[in-house]
C-alpha cells in the first residue's frame, strides 16, 4: 500500500537548516543525511500508493529550497544486510531478499498486525500483548503472530530482527557510492560487490526526472575515514568503472516509518 524511494536534493549550504526543517517532520521520511558532493541532502520517502510521487517531491523540493533533485527508484535489490561485529563488519550470506507476493491483500487485519509489529518490543513477557494493550490496537495477539508469519513467507516483511546502531559499535564512517556500469559489466559488478563485507546495501536504481549515469548504489561502512577511503579504492580497482562517493557528514533523522498510523 506504500511506495518508497531514495531522494536526493541539491541545497545551497546556507539553506540546509531550512531544508531539514521542511523534510524531517514528514512521517514518510525514515532517513535523512547531509552528504558531501553535488547532491548533499539524501533521504528516503514513503508515500501511499495513490500519491503522485513525482509531483509530491517536486513540491517538496520547492519548499526546501532545492536547486535540483532526483528520485532514485530501486529496480533490483541485490543485498540488504550486514552484521556489525566490534572487531569487523561481516556479510550475512544467509539473509536473502525475495520479491514480495503482490497478491497479498492488505485488509484491516493485516494493517492492525503491521501497526503492532512495527513497534519497538518492550522487555516484558508477552511483549506483543503489551503493545496491543498500550497502543489500543484492535487485534488479538494470535492474529498478529499468524499475520506476521504470512507476511514473512510472502516477502512483504523482509525480516523481523534487532537492528544494531553501527555507530555504537565503532563503524563511524560511511558513504553512498554510485557506480557507472553498463549492461555488459553490470552483472559481474553486482556479483563482485555482493560478497564485499563492508557493503550493507546494494541496489540497482533508475533516476527520474533528471539524467543520471550511475545505476549501482553501494552503501559502504568503515571504522575511520582512512579505512573508508581504502575500501572505496579497493572497490574501484575491482569495478574498473567511473564512480562517485557521497560521504555522510551529518545524520538529521534515522527512524522507521510507521505505517497505517493515520
KAMOCOR-V100727 format. One record per pair of residues at least 12 apart in sequence whose ideal C-beta (glycine too) atoms are under 10 Angstrom apart, sorted by the first residue. I is the first residue (numbers start at 1). GAP is how many residues later the second one is. If there is no record, write none. Layout:
I_GAP ; I_GAP
//
This chain:
1_47 ; 1_48 ; 1_49 ; 1_105 ; 1_109 ; 1_110 ; 1_113 ; 1_258 ; 1_259 ; 2_26 ; 2_44 ; 2_45 ; 2_46 ; 2_47 ; 2_49 ; 2_104 ; 2_255 ; 2_257 ; 2_258 ; 3_25 ; 3_42 ; 3_43 ; 3_44 ; 3_45 ; 3_46 ; 3_47 ; 3_48 ; 3_50 ; 3_70 ; 4_24 ; 4_26 ; 4_40 ; 4_41 ; 4_42 ; 4_43 ; 4_49 ; 4_69 ; 4_70 ; 4_253 ; 5_38 ; 5_39 ; 5_40 ; 5_41 ; 5_42 ; 5_48 ; 5_49 ; 5_52 ; 5_65 ; 5_66 ; 5_67 ; 5_68 ; 5_69 ; 5_200 ; 5_203 ; 6_25 ; 6_36 ; 6_37 ; 6_38 ; 6_39 ; 6_64 ; 6_65 ; 6_66 ; 6_67 ; 6_68 ; 6_170 ; 6_195 ; 6_197 ; 6_199 ; 6_201 ; 6_211 ; 7_16 ; 7_22 ; 7_25 ; 7_32 ; 7_34 ; 7_35 ; 7_36 ; 7_37 ; 7_38 ; 7_46 ; 7_49 ; 7_50 ; 7_53 ; 7_54 ; 7_59 ; 7_62 ; 7_63 ; 7_64 ; 7_65 ; 8_25 ; 8_27 ; 8_29 ; 8_30 ; 8_31 ; 8_32 ; 8_33 ; 8_34 ; 8_35 ; 8_58 ; 8_60 ; 8_61 ; 8_62 ; 8_63 ; 8_64 ; 8_168 ; 8_199 ; 8_204 ; 8_238 ; 9_14 ; 9_30 ; 9_31 ; 9_32 ; 9_33 ; 9_34 ; 9_48 ; 9_51 ; 9_52 ; 9_55 ; 9_56 ; 9_57 ; 9_58 ; 9_59 ; 9_60 ; 9_61 ; 10_27 ; 10_28 ; 10_29 ; 10_30 ; 10_31 ; 10_51 ; 10_56 ; 10_57 ; 10_58 ; 10_59 ; 10_60 ; 11_12 ; 11_23 ; 11_28 ; 11_29 ; 11_30 ; 11_50 ; 11_53 ; 11_54 ; 11_55 ; 11_56 ; 11_57 ; 11_58 ; 12_28 ; 12_53 ; 12_54 ; 12_55 ; 13_21 ; 13_27 ; 14_51 ; 15_26 ; 15_49 ; 15_50 ; 15_51 ; 15_52 ; 16_18 ; 16_24 ; 16_25 ; 16_48 ; 16_49 ; 16_234 ; 16_236 ; 17_235 ; 18_45 ; 18_46 ; 18_47 ; 19_13 ; 19_15 ; 19_21 ; 19_22 ; 19_24 ; 19_41 ; 19_42 ; 19_44 ; 19_45 ; 19_46 ; 19_47 ; 19_233 ; 20_12 ; 20_14 ; 20_21 ; 20_23 ; 20_44 ; 20_230 ; 20_232 ; 20_233 ; 21_42 ; 21_43 ; 21_231 ; 22_38 ; 22_39 ; 22_40 ; 22_41 ; 22_42 ; 22_43 ; 22_44 ; 23_18 ; 23_20 ; 23_22 ; 23_37 ; 23_38 ; 23_40 ; 23_41 ; 23_43 ; 23_229 ; 23_230 ; 24_19 ; 24_228 ; 24_229 ; 25_228 ; 26_17 ; 26_19 ; 26_20 ; 26_21 ; 26_30 ; 26_34 ; 26_227 ; 26_231 ; 27_19 ; 27_20 ; 27_228 ; 27_230 ; 27_231 ; 27_232 ; 27_234 ; 27_235 ; 28_15 ; 28_16 ; 28_17 ; 28_18 ; 28_19 ; 28_20 ; 28_23 ; 28_28 ; 28_229 ; 28_230 ; 28_231 ; 29_14 ; 29_15 ; 29_16 ; 29_17 ; 29_31 ; 29_223 ; 29_224 ; 29_226 ; 29_228 ; 30_13 ; 30_14 ; 30_15 ; 30_16 ; 30_223 ; 30_224 ; 30_225 ; 30_226 ; 30_227 ; 30_228 ; 31_12 ; 31_13 ; 31_14 ; 31_220 ; 31_221 ; 31_222 ; 31_223 ; 31_224 ; 31_225 ; 31_226 ; 32_12 ; 32_13 ; 32_218 ; 32_219 ; 32_220 ; 32_221 ; 32_222 ; 32_223 ; 33_141 ; 33_143 ; 33_213 ; 33_214 ; 33_215 ; 33_216 ; 33_217 ; 33_218 ; 33_219 ; 33_220 ; 33_221 ; 34_212 ; 34_213 ; 34_214 ; 34_215 ; 34_216 ; 34_217 ; 34_218 ; 35_139 ; 35_140 ; 35_141 ; 35_210 ; 35_211 ; 35_212 ; 35_213 ; 35_214 ; 35_215 ; 36_139 ; 36_209 ; 36_210 ; 36_211 ; 36_212 ; 36_213 ; 37_138 ; 37_139 ; 37_141 ; 37_207 ; 37_208 ; 37_209 ; 37_210 ; 37_212 ; 38_29 ; 38_30 ; 38_206 ; 38_208 ; 39_27 ; 39_29 ; 39_30 ; 39_31 ; 39_33 ; 39_137 ; 39_139 ; 39_173 ; 39_205 ; 39_207 ; 40_26 ; 40_206 ; 40_209 ; 41_20 ; 41_23 ; 41_25 ; 41_28 ; 41_211 ; 42_30 ; 42_134 ; 42_204 ; 42_206 ; 42_210 ; 43_17 ; 43_209 ; 43_210 ; 44_28 ; 44_209 ; 44_210 ; 44_213 ; 45_12 ; 45_15 ; 45_26 ; 45_212 ; 46_211 ; 46_212 ; 46_213 ; 47_210 ; 48_211 ; 48_212 ; 48_214 ; 49_57 ; 53_18 ; 53_20 ; 53_155 ; 54_17 ; 54_154 ; 54_155 ; 56_15 ; 57_12 ; 57_13 ; 57_14 ; 57_151 ; 57_152 ; 58_13 ; 58_151 ; 68_142 ; 69_140 ; 69_141 ; 70_135 ; 70_137 ; 70_138 ; 70_139 ; 70_140 ; 70_141 ; 70_142 ; 71_134 ; 71_135 ; 71_136 ; 71_137 ; 71_138 ; 71_139 ; 71_141 ; 72_104 ; 72_106 ; 72_131 ; 72_133 ; 72_134 ; 72_135 ; 72_136 ; 72_140 ; 72_142 ; 72_143 ; 72_145 ; 73_130 ; 73_131 ; 73_132 ; 73_133 ; 73_134 ; 73_135 ; 74_127 ; 74_129 ; 74_130 ; 74_131 ; 74_132 ; 74_143 ; 75_128 ; 75_129 ; 75_130 ; 75_131 ; 75_140 ; 76_21 ; 76_110 ; 76_114 ; 76_126 ; 76_127 ; 76_128 ; 76_129 ; 76_130 ; 76_139 ; 76_140 ; 77_20 ; 77_21 ; 77_22 ; 77_81 ; 77_124 ; 77_125 ; 77_126 ; 77_127 ; 77_128 ; 78_19 ; 78_111 ; 78_112 ; 78_113 ; 78_115 ; 78_116 ; 78_121 ; 78_123 ; 78_124 ; 78_125 ; 78_126 ; 78_138 ; 78_139 ; 78_140 ; 79_12 ; 79_13 ; 79_14 ; 79_16 ; 79_17 ; 79_18 ; 79_111 ; 79_114 ; 79_115 ; 79_116 ; 79_117 ; 79_120 ; 79_121 ; 79_122 ; 79_123 ; 79_124 ; 79_139 ; 79_140 ; 80_12 ; 80_15 ; 80_16 ; 80_17 ; 80_78 ; 80_79 ; 80_120 ; 80_121 ; 80_122 ; 80_123 ; 80_139 ; 81_12 ; 81_13 ; 81_14 ; 81_15 ; 81_16 ; 81_77 ; 81_78 ; 81_80 ; 81_118 ; 81_119 ; 81_120 ; 81_121 ; 82_13 ; 82_82 ; 82_84 ; 82_89 ; 82_114 ; 82_115 ; 82_116 ; 82_117 ; 82_118 ; 82_119 ; 82_137 ; 82_139 ; 83_12 ; 83_81 ; 83_114 ; 83_117 ; 84_79 ; 84_80 ; 84_81 ; 84_82 ; 84_83 ; 84_84 ; 84_85 ; 84_86 ; 84_87 ; 84_116 ; 84_137 ; 85_79 ; 85_84 ; 85_85 ; 85_86 ; 85_112 ; 86_82 ; 86_83 ; 86_84 ; 86_85 ; 86_137 ; 87_82 ; 87_83 ; 87_136 ; 88_83 ; 88_109 ; 88_110 ; 88_135 ; 89_77 ; 89_80 ; 89_81 ; 89_82 ; 89_107 ; 89_108 ; 89_109 ; 89_110 ; 89_111 ; 89_131 ; 89_132 ; 89_133 ; 89_134 ; 89_142 ; 90_107 ; 90_108 ; 91_103 ; 91_104 ; 91_105 ; 91_106 ; 91_107 ; 91_108 ; 91_109 ; 92_69 ; 92_105 ; 92_108 ; 93_101 ; 93_102 ; 95_63 ; 95_64 ; 95_66 ; 96_62 ; 97_58 ; 97_61 ; 97_62 ; 98_54 ; 98_55 ; 98_56 ; 98_57 ; 98_58 ; 98_60 ; 99_55 ; 99_56 ; 100_51 ; 100_54 ; 100_55 ; 100_56 ; 100_57 ; 100_58 ; 101_49 ; 101_50 ; 101_52 ; 101_53 ; 101_54 ; 101_55 ; 102_52 ; 102_53 ; 102_54 ; 103_51 ; 104_46 ; 104_47 ; 104_49 ; 104_50 ; 104_51 ; 104_52 ; 106_45 ; 106_50 ; 106_153 ; 106_154 ; 107_40 ; 108_30 ; 108_31 ; 108_152 ; 109_29 ; 109_30 ; 109_31 ; 109_34 ; 109_35 ; 109_37 ; 109_38 ; 109_41 ; 110_29 ; 110_33 ; 110_37 ; 110_38 ; 110_40 ; 110_41 ; 110_46 ; 110_150 ; 111_26 ; 111_28 ; 111_36 ; 111_148 ; 111_149 ; 111_150 ; 112_20 ; 112_25 ; 112_26 ; 112_27 ; 112_28 ; 112_31 ; 112_32 ; 112_35 ; 112_148 ; 113_15 ; 113_24 ; 113_26 ; 113_27 ; 113_28 ; 113_30 ; 113_31 ; 113_32 ; 113_33 ; 113_34 ; 113_35 ; 113_37 ; 113_38 ; 113_44 ; 113_147 ; 114_23 ; 114_25 ; 114_30 ; 114_33 ; 114_34 ; 114_37 ; 114_42 ; 114_43 ; 114_144 ; 114_145 ; 114_146 ; 114_147 ; 115_16 ; 115_17 ; 115_20 ; 115_22 ; 115_23 ; 115_24 ; 115_29 ; 115_143 ; 115_144 ; 115_145 ; 115_146 ; 116_12 ; 116_13 ; 116_15 ; 116_16 ; 116_19 ; 116_21 ; 116_23 ; 116_25 ; 116_27 ; 116_28 ; 116_29 ; 116_31 ; 116_32 ; 117_14 ; 117_27 ; 117_28 ; 117_30 ; 117_31 ; 117_34 ; 117_35 ; 117_40 ; 117_43 ; 117_142 ; 118_13 ; 118_39 ; 118_138 ; 118_139 ; 118_140 ; 118_141 ; 118_142 ; 118_143 ; 119_12 ; 119_13 ; 119_15 ; 119_16 ; 119_18 ; 119_137 ; 119_139 ; 120_136 ; 121_39 ; 121_41 ; 122_12 ; 126_15 ; 127_14 ; 128_12 ; 128_13 ; 128_14 ; 128_16 ; 128_17 ; 128_20 ; 129_12 ; 129_15 ; 131_13 ; 132_12 ; 135_126 ; 137_123 ; 148_12 ; 163_93 ; 165_89 ; 166_34 ; 166_55 ; 166_57 ; 167_54 ; 167_84 ; 167_87 ; 169_54 ; 170_52 ; 170_53 ; 170_54 ; 171_27 ; 171_29 ; 171_50 ; 171_51 ; 171_52 ; 171_53 ; 171_56 ; 171_57 ; 172_49 ; 172_50 ; 172_51 ; 172_52 ; 172_53 ; 172_55 ; 172_56 ; 172_76 ; 173_47 ; 173_48 ; 173_49 ; 173_50 ; 173_51 ; 173_52 ; 173_53 ; 173_54 ; 173_55 ; 173_56 ; 173_58 ; 173_74 ; 173_75 ; 174_24 ; 174_26 ; 174_45 ; 174_46 ; 174_47 ; 174_48 ; 174_54 ; 174_72 ; 174_73 ; 174_74 ; 174_77 ; 175_43 ; 175_44 ; 175_45 ; 175_46 ; 175_47 ; 175_50 ; 175_53 ; 175_54 ; 175_56 ; 175_57 ; 175_69 ; 175_70 ; 175_71 ; 175_72 ; 175_73 ; 176_25 ; 176_41 ; 176_42 ; 176_43 ; 176_44 ; 176_68 ; 176_69 ; 176_70 ; 176_71 ; 176_72 ; 177_16 ; 177_22 ; 177_37 ; 177_39 ; 177_40 ; 177_41 ; 177_42 ; 177_43 ; 177_51 ; 177_54 ; 177_55 ; 177_58 ; 177_59 ; 177_62 ; 177_66 ; 177_67 ; 177_68 ; 177_69 ; 177_70 ; 178_25 ; 178_27 ; 178_29 ; 178_34 ; 178_35 ; 178_36 ; 178_37 ; 178_38 ; 178_39 ; 178_40 ; 178_64 ; 178_65 ; 178_66 ; 178_67 ; 178_68 ; 179_14 ; 179_25 ; 179_34 ; 179_35 ; 179_36 ; 179_37 ; 179_38 ; 179_39 ; 179_56 ; 179_57 ; 179_60 ; 179_62 ; 179_63 ; 179_64 ; 179_65 ; 179_66 ; 180_32 ; 180_33 ; 180_34 ; 180_35 ; 180_36 ; 180_59 ; 180_61 ; 180_62 ; 180_63 ; 180_64 ; 181_12 ; 181_23 ; 181_32 ; 181_33 ; 181_34 ; 181_35 ; 181_58 ; 181_59 ; 181_60 ; 181_61 ; 181_62 ; 182_31 ; 182_33 ; 182_59 ; 183_32 ; 185_31 ; 185_54 ; 185_55 ; 185_56 ; 186_18 ; 186_29 ; 186_30 ; 186_55 ; 188_50 ; 188_51 ; 189_13 ; 189_15 ; 189_26 ; 189_27 ; 189_29 ; 189_46 ; 189_49 ; 189_50 ; 189_51 ; 189_52 ; 190_12 ; 190_13 ; 190_14 ; 190_26 ; 190_28 ; 192_43 ; 192_46 ; 192_47 ; 193_23 ; 193_25 ; 193_27 ; 193_42 ; 193_45 ; 193_46 ; 194_24 ; 196_22 ; 196_24 ; 196_35 ; 196_38 ; 196_39 ; 196_42 ; 197_24 ; 197_34 ; 198_20 ; 198_21 ; 198_22 ; 198_23 ; 198_24 ; 198_25 ; 198_29 ; 198_30 ; 198_32 ; 198_33 ; 198_34 ; 198_36 ; 198_37 ; 199_18 ; 199_19 ; 199_20 ; 199_21 ; 199_22 ; 199_32 ; 199_36 ; 200_18 ; 200_19 ; 200_20 ; 200_21 ; 201_16 ; 201_17 ; 201_18 ; 201_19 ; 201_20 ; 202_14 ; 202_15 ; 202_16 ; 202_17 ; 202_18 ; 203_12 ; 203_13 ; 203_14 ; 203_15 ; 203_16 ; 204_12 ; 204_13 ; 205_12 ; 213_29 ; 213_31 ; 214_27 ; 214_28 ; 214_29 ; 214_30 ; 216_23 ; 216_25 ; 216_27 ; 217_29 ; 218_14 ; 218_17 ; 218_21 ; 218_25 ; 218_27 ; 219_27 ; 219_29 ; 220_12 ; 220_15 ; 220_25 ; 220_27 ; 221_27 ; 225_22 ; 228_17 ; 228_19 ; 228_20 ; 229_16 ; 229_18 ; 232_13 ; 232_15
//
